[in-house]
């Protein structure tokens, strides 16, 4: 029996595809006719060696295919990562441009409002100067009339002087308020709320004059303190809102410790008050009164335009020095009848009762 035939079946052990060298060429066994194969049987050792070589070649081909696939996959991942990075950069650029446009719009709106306020102030000042000028022009005429009346008749001089004096006093009082009425409801020219609190809910559209000080010992930082977020009380109370008083007090104390030390760098603080009002023109306002005008000026120059809690601070001089007339006394006794609509200061209690004595000044 041939060495390549099995004892049981007599089938050939040759592989499906084996190459055989014929001289200088290599020929696949499957391509050799059967009658030639019968004449070119390989030895067992040669056959196994050839079979092993074919297996190694097949493994190398498979490994090369896997390596090529991995390289393609790596290149694809690198391309996707590059695209993702480009998308991320484009998104960041778009967001940055949007922020810049928003900042430009906000600044433009602020400039427009400032220009409008300055224009209204100028108009009010011009009207005031015209009124005073008219008063001064009318006074000589009144004096002339009095002198003429005295020269014409001594008997009627007293009556004429009295009448003219009454007319002059009445006209002057209609235009100029008494000194005792300045900053009160009887004062028809100056805004009493701005005079007392340094803020008016009508702002630049107020029908009365806001006398903005050029210098003062008190500065006002508008809407600086955000306060505790308002939350729903519970499901049974529909739309009623309430504060957690303990948490709100802790939140304010943290704010006080944060900003109070900053203001102390500029001088001696006489008064420090923060509003707890609901009205927007008073909400979160911070009032700081220094002992000297130069200290307030330094604080104003340093703080104006700075950022705190994600927003730019609006700082200005404030006419308030009489805190007794500015602060709502009913609120301190928890009996304010106007509630959230009150236009006087509802202030937080400072830690340790600081600056509470100066409120009574």
C-alpha positions as CSV (number, residue, x, y, z in Angstrom):
1,X,0.0,0.0,0.0
2,X,1.2,3.5,-0.8
3,X,2.3,5.7,2.2
4,X,-0.3,8.3,1.3
5,X,-3.3,5.9,1.5
6,X,-5.1,5.0,4.8
7,X,-5.6,1.5,5.8
8,X,-9.3,1.9,6.5
9,X,-10.6,3.9,3.5
10,X,-7.7,4.0,1.1
11,X,-8.3,7.8,0.6
12,X,-5.4,10.2,-0.2
13,X,-3.9,12.4,2.5
14,X,-2.9,15.0,0.1
15,X,-4.1,18.6,0.9
16,X,-6.6,20.4,-1.4
17,X,-4.0,22.7,-2.7
18,X,-0.3,21.9,-2.6
19,X,2.5,23.3,-4.8
20,X,5.3,21.1,-6.2
21,X,8.5,22.4,-7.7
22,X,9.3,21.1,-11.2
23,X,12.8,22.3,-11.9
24,X,12.7,26.1,-11.7
25,X,8.9,26.5,-11.7
26,X,6.2,25.8,-9.0
27,X,3.1,24.0,-10.0
28,X,-0.1,23.4,-7.9
29,X,-0.8,19.8,-7.4
30,X,-4.5,20.3,-8.3
31,X,-3.4,21.5,-11.7
32,X,-1.4,18.3,-12.4
33,X,-3.3,15.6,-14.1
34,X,-4.0,12.4,-12.1
35,X,-1.8,10.2,-14.3
36,X,1.1,12.6,-13.7
37,X,0.4,12.7,-9.9
38,X,0.6,9.0,-9.7
39,X,4.2,9.3,-11.1
40,X,5.1,12.3,-8.7
41,X,4.2,11.1,-5.3
42,X,5.9,13.1,-2.5
43,X,7.6,11.6,0.5
44,X,5.6,12.0,3.8
45,X,8.3,14.4,5.3
46,X,8.3,16.5,2.1
47,X,4.5,16.6,2.1
48,X,4.2,17.7,5.8
49,X,6.8,20.4,5.2
50,X,4.9,21.7,2.3
51,X,1.6,21.6,4.2
52,X,3.2,23.6,7.1
53,X,4.5,26.2,4.7
54,X,1.1,26.7,3.2
55,X,-0.5,27.1,6.7
56,X,2.1,29.8,7.6
57,X,1.5,31.6,4.4
58,X,-2.3,31.6,5.0
59,X,-1.7,32.9,8.6
60,X,0.5,35.7,7.2
61,X,-2.1,36.7,4.7
62,X,-4.8,36.7,7.4
63,X,-2.6,38.8,9.7
64,X,-1.9,41.3,7.0
65,X,-5.6,41.6,6.3
66,X,-6.3,42.2,10.0
67,X,-3.5,44.8,10.3
68,X,-4.9,46.6,7.2
69,X,-8.4,46.7,8.7
70,X,-7.0,48.0,12.0
71,X,-5.1,50.8,10.2
72,X,-8.2,51.8,8.3
73,X,-10.2,51.8,11.6
74,X,-7.5,53.9,13.3
75,X,-7.5,56.3,10.5
76,X,-11.3,56.5,10.6
77,X,-11.3,57.2,14.4
78,X,-8.6,59.9,13.9
79,X,-10.7,61.5,11.2
80,X,-13.8,61.4,13.4
81,X,-11.9,62.9,16.3
82,X,-10.6,65.7,14.1
83,X,-14.2,66.4,12.9
84,X,-15.5,66.4,16.5
85,X,-12.8,68.8,17.6
86,X,-13.6,71.1,14.7
87,X,-17.3,71.0,15.6
88,X,-16.5,71.8,19.2
89,X,-14.3,74.8,18.2
90,X,-17.0,76.1,15.9
91,X,-19.6,75.8,18.7
92,X,-17.3,77.6,21.2
93,X,-16.6,80.4,18.6
94,X,-20.4,80.8,17.9
95,X,-21.1,81.0,21.6
96,X,-18.3,83.5,22.1
97,X,-19.6,85.7,19.3
98,X,-23.1,85.5,20.7
99,X,-21.8,86.6,24.1
100,X,-19.9,89.5,22.6
101,X,-23.0,90.6,20.6
102,X,-25.1,90.5,23.8
103,X,-22.5,92.5,25.8
104,X,-22.3,95.1,23.0
105,X,-26.1,95.3,23.0
106,X,-26.3,95.7,26.8
107,X,-23.6,98.4,26.7
108,X,-25.3,100.2,23.9
109,X,-28.6,100.2,25.8
110,X,-26.9,101.5,29.0
111,X,-25.3,104.3,27.0
112,X,-28.6,105.1,25.4
113,X,-30.3,105.3,28.9
114,X,-27.5,107.4,30.3
115,X,-27.8,109.8,27.4
116,X,-31.5,110.0,27.8
117,X,-31.2,110.6,31.6
118,X,-28.6,113.3,30.9
119,X,-30.9,115.0,28.3
120,X,-33.8,115.0,30.7
121,X,-31.6,116.4,33.5
122,X,-30.5,119.1,31.2
123,X,-34.1,120.0,30.3
124,X,-35.1,120.1,33.9
125,X,-32.1,122.2,34.8
126,X,-32.9,124.7,31.9
127,X,-36.5,124.9,33.0
128,X,-35.4,125.5,36.6
129,X,-33.0,128.3,35.6
130,X,-35.7,129.9,33.5
131,X,-38.1,129.9,36.4
132,X,-35.5,131.4,38.8
133,X,-34.6,134.0,36.1
134,X,-38.3,135.0,35.7
135,X,-38.6,135.4,39.4
136,X,-35.6,137.7,39.6
137,X,-36.9,139.8,36.6
138,X,-40.3,140.3,38.2
139,X,-38.9,141.6,41.5
140,X,-37.7,145.0,40.3
141,X,-41.1,145.7,38.7
142,X,-42.8,145.0,42.0
143,X,-40.4,147.4,43.8
144,X,-41.1,150.1,41.2
145,X,-44.8,149.7,41.6
146,X,-44.4,150.0,45.4
147,X,-42.3,153.2,45.1
148,X,-44.8,154.7,42.7
149,X,-47.7,153.9,45.0
150,X,-45.9,155.5,47.9
151,X,-45.2,158.7,45.9
152,X,-48.8,159.1,44.7
153,X,-50.5,158.7,48.0
154,X,-49.2,158.2,51.5
155,X,-52.7,157.0,52.6
156,X,-52.8,154.2,50.1
157,X,-49.2,153.2,50.3
158,X,-49.7,150.7,53.1
159,X,-52.5,149.0,51.3
160,X,-50.6,148.8,48.0
161,X,-47.5,147.5,49.7
162,X,-49.5,144.9,51.5
163,X,-51.2,143.8,48.3
164,X,-48.0,143.6,46.3
165,X,-46.2,141.8,49.1
166,X,-49.1,139.2,49.2
167,X,-49.0,138.7,45.5
168,X,-45.2,138.4,45.4
169,X,-45.2,135.9,48.3
170,X,-48.0,133.8,46.8
171,X,-46.3,133.7,43.3
172,X,-42.9,132.9,44.8
173,X,-44.4,130.1,47.0
174,X,-46.1,128.6,44.0
175,X,-42.8,128.3,42.2
176,X,-40.3,127.8,45.1
177,X,-41.2,125.4,47.9
178,X,-40.6,126.4,51.5
179,X,-37.3,125.1,53.0
180,X,-39.3,123.1,55.5
181,X,-41.2,121.4,52.6
182,X,-38.1,120.4,50.6
183,X,-38.2,116.7,49.9
184,X,-41.7,116.2,51.2
185,X,-45.0,115.6,49.4
186,X,-45.7,119.3,49.5
187,X,-42.6,119.9,47.4
188,X,-44.0,120.0,43.9
189,X,-40.6,120.2,42.2
190,X,-38.3,117.7,43.9
191,X,-39.0,113.9,44.2
192,X,-39.5,113.0,47.9
193,X,-38.8,109.3,47.4
194,X,-35.4,110.0,45.7
195,X,-34.5,112.5,48.3
196,X,-35.3,110.0,51.2
197,X,-34.2,106.7,49.7
198,X,-31.9,107.6,46.7
199,X,-34.2,105.6,44.4
200,X,-37.5,106.2,42.6
201,X,-39.7,103.6,41.0
202,X,-40.4,105.9,38.0
203,X,-36.7,106.4,37.4
204,X,-35.8,108.9,34.6
205,X,-39.5,109.2,33.7
206,X,-40.4,110.7,37.1
207,X,-42.3,114.0,36.8
208,X,-40.3,115.6,39.6
209,X,-36.7,116.6,39.8
210,X,-34.1,114.1,41.0
211,X,-31.2,116.1,42.5
212,X,-28.3,113.7,41.8
213,X,-25.4,114.7,44.1
214,X,-21.9,115.3,42.7
215,X,-20.3,114.2,46.0
216,X,-21.7,112.4,49.0
217,X,-20.6,110.3,52.0
218,X,-23.1,107.6,50.9
219,X,-22.8,105.4,47.8
220,X,-25.5,103.1,46.4
221,X,-24.9,99.8,44.5
222,X,-28.1,99.0,42.7
223,X,-29.5,95.4,42.9
224,X,-26.2,94.0,44.1
225,X,-27.7,91.3,46.4
226,X,-29.7,88.6,44.7
227,X,-31.1,87.1,48.0
228,X,-32.6,83.7,48.5
229,X,-34.7,82.2,45.7
230,X,-38.4,82.3,46.4
231,X,-40.1,78.9,46.4
232,X,-43.6,77.5,46.7
233,X,-44.7,76.9,50.3
234,X,-46.5,73.6,49.8
235,X,-49.2,72.1,47.6
236,X,-52.1,73.1,49.8
237,X,-51.2,76.8,49.6
238,X,-51.8,77.2,45.8
239,X,-49.7,80.2,44.7
240,X,-48.6,81.4,48.1
241,X,-44.8,82.0,48.4
242,X,-42.6,81.9,51.5
243,X,-39.0,82.1,52.6
244,X,-37.2,79.8,54.8
245,X,-36.2,82.5,57.3
246,X,-33.3,80.6,58.8
247,X,-31.8,79.8,55.4
248,X,-32.4,83.4,54.2
249,X,-30.7,84.8,57.2
250,X,-27.7,82.5,56.8
251,X,-27.5,83.4,53.1
252,X,-27.5,87.1,53.9
253,X,-24.9,86.7,56.6
254,X,-22.6,85.0,54.0
255,X,-23.1,87.9,51.6
256,X,-22.5,90.5,54.4
257,X,-19.2,88.8,55.4
258,X,-18.1,88.7,51.8
259,X,-18.7,92.3,50.8
260,X,-18.4,94.2,54.1
261,X,-14.7,93.5,54.4
262,X,-14.3,94.8,50.9
263,X,-15.9,98.1,51.7
264,X,-13.9,98.5,54.9
265,X,-10.7,98.8,52.8
266,X,-11.8,102.2,51.6
267,X,-12.5,103.9,54.9
268,X,-14.6,104.0,58.1
269,X,-18.1,102.7,57.5
270,X,-20.8,104.6,59.3
271,X,-23.8,102.8,57.9
272,X,-24.3,99.6,55.9
273,X,-27.8,98.6,54.8
274,X,-29.1,96.0,52.3
275,X,-32.7,96.2,51.0
276,X,-35.1,93.2,51.2
277,X,-37.8,95.0,49.2
278,X,-39.7,93.4,46.4
279,X,-39.9,96.5,44.2
280,X,-37.3,96.3,41.4
281,X,-35.9,99.8,42.0
282,X,-35.1,98.9,45.7
283,X,-34.5,95.1,45.5
284,X,-31.1,94.1,46.6
285,X,-29.8,97.7,46.9
286,X,-26.7,98.1,49.0
287,X,-26.2,101.4,50.8
288,X,-22.8,102.2,52.3
289,X,-22.2,105.5,54.2
290,X,-18.6,106.5,55.0
291,X,-17.3,109.0,57.5
292,X,-15.7,111.2,54.8
293,X,-16.5,112.1,51.2
294,X,-13.0,111.2,50.0
295,X,-13.5,107.6,51.3
296,X,-16.8,107.3,49.5
297,X,-15.2,108.7,46.3
298,X,-12.4,106.1,46.5
299,X,-14.9,103.3,47.0
300,X,-17.0,104.6,44.1
301,X,-14.1,104.8,41.7
302,X,-12.9,101.3,42.6
303,X,-16.2,99.4,42.6
304,X,-17.9,101.1,39.6
305,X,-17.9,98.8,36.6
306,X,-16.7,95.7,38.6
307,X,-18.4,92.4,38.4
308,X,-20.1,90.5,41.2
309,X,-22.2,87.3,41.1
310,X,-22.2,87.3,37.3
311,X,-23.3,90.9,36.7
312,X,-21.7,94.3,36.4
313,X,-22.2,96.6,39.4
314,X,-24.0,100.0,39.0
315,X,-22.6,102.3,41.6
316,X,-23.5,106.0,42.2
317,X,-23.6,108.7,44.9
318,X,-26.6,108.7,47.1
319,X,-28.2,111.7,48.9
320,X,-29.4,109.5,51.9
321,X,-27.9,110.4,55.3
322,X,-31.1,110.5,57.4
323,X,-31.8,106.8,57.7
324,X,-34.7,107.3,60.0
325,X,-36.7,108.8,57.2
326,X,-35.4,106.3,54.6
327,X,-36.2,103.0,56.5
328,X,-39.7,101.7,56.9
329,X,-40.4,101.7,60.7
330,X,-43.5,99.5,60.2
331,X,-41.4,96.8,58.5
332,X,-39.1,96.6,61.5
333,X,-42.1,95.8,63.7
334,X,-43.5,93.4,61.0
335,X,-46.5,95.6,60.5
336,X,-45.9,97.3,57.1
337,X,-49.4,97.9,55.6
338,X,-48.1,98.2,52.0
339,X,-46.2,95.0,52.0
340,X,-44.3,94.3,48.8
341,X,-45.5,97.7,47.3
342,X,-43.7,99.8,50.0
343,X,-41.3,102.3,48.6
344,X,-39.3,102.8,51.8
345,X,-36.4,100.6,52.7
346,X,-37.1,97.2,54.1
347,X,-33.6,96.3,55.3
348,X,-31.9,93.0,56.4
349,X,-30.6,92.7,60.0
350,X,-26.9,92.8,60.0
351,X,-24.9,90.1,61.8
352,X,-24.4,91.0,65.5
353,X,-26.7,94.0,65.2
354,X,-24.0,96.0,63.4
355,X,-25.0,99.6,62.5
356,X,-28.4,99.3,64.2
357,X,-27.7,102.3,66.4
358,X,-27.0,104.6,63.5
359,X,-30.4,103.9,62.1
360,X,-32.0,106.0,64.8
361,X,-29.9,109.1,63.8
